[in-house]
Structure formats: C-alpha cells, structure tokens
Amino acid sequence: MLGKVCTMNMSAEKNEIIKWVQSLENPVLIGEINKIRKRTSFDFEKEWIEGISISEARKKTSDFIKSLDWKK
C-alpha cells in the first residue's frame, strides 16, 4: 500500500512540474532546467568544495545591493 501511495504522490508531483515547465517563458530558466536534465551525474563533494559559505553569500548580496543606483 505504501508503494502505491508514493507512486500516486510522485505522479502528482511530476504532473505539477510538467505544468510549471510548460508555463515557463524565460529562456534563461529553461536553459538552466535543460542543464539539470542533461547531467549524467552529480558529485556533491565537488560541488561542496566549489561552493561559497553563507557569510560569503551574504557579503556578496550586501555588496550587490549597495552597488545598485538607488534614487533617494
């Protein structure tokens, strides 16, 4: 029974994703999804090493926001 419930949920999730993808208009987003689809493998350890820390992400975000041309 549990397998049947999981299959039904998985099917519903897939249908929702299909509907969402079909509604997309942004070519950049479609390109990113296509990259994920074409991946043959995912090396979590490599991605972790190449990633940035949360403090780096916060600093980059803060610097970016400060660099925007804000009109007062």
N, C-alpha and C positions, 0 to 999 in steps of 0.2 A: 504494500500500500504506500509506503513512504517513497519508493522509487517512482510510483505513478504520480504522486503529488509533486515531487521535484520536477518531473518531466513536464507536468502541466504548468508549473511556475516558470520553468525555463522557456517553454514555448511562448508563454505570455510575454516574458521579458524580451525574447527575440522579436516578437511582433511589434512591441513598443519601440525597440531600436530601429527596426526597419521603417516604421512610420516616421520616426525622427529623422533618419538619414534621408528619406525621400523628401522631406520638407526643407532640407538644407539648401541654401542659395550661395553661401560663402565658399568660393573656390579654394581658399587657403585651408579652411576647416576640412573640406572634402579631401584635399591633398594630405593633410595630417592623418585622417582616418585611413586613407589608402596606404600610407607608410606602415601603419599598425597592421593592416590586413596582409601586407606583403612580407612582414617579418617572418623569418624562418625560426628564430629562437630569441630568447631574451635572457641576457646574462645580468642578473640582479647585482651580483658583486661588482661587476664592471661599472654598471650604471651608478651604484652607490659611491664608488670611488670618484667618478667624474662629476657627481652632483655637488651642490653647494649647501652650506649649512643654513639653518633658519636665520641665524643672525646676519649672514651674508645677504640672504634674500631680502630681509628687512631693510638693510642698509641700501641695497640697490634700488629697492622700491622707493624708499625715502628720497634718495638722490634723484631718481627719475621724477618724482612728484615735484621736488624743489626746482628742477630744471624746466618745468613747464612755464609757459608765458601766461602767468595769471594777471588778469586785469583787476585793479583794486578800485 
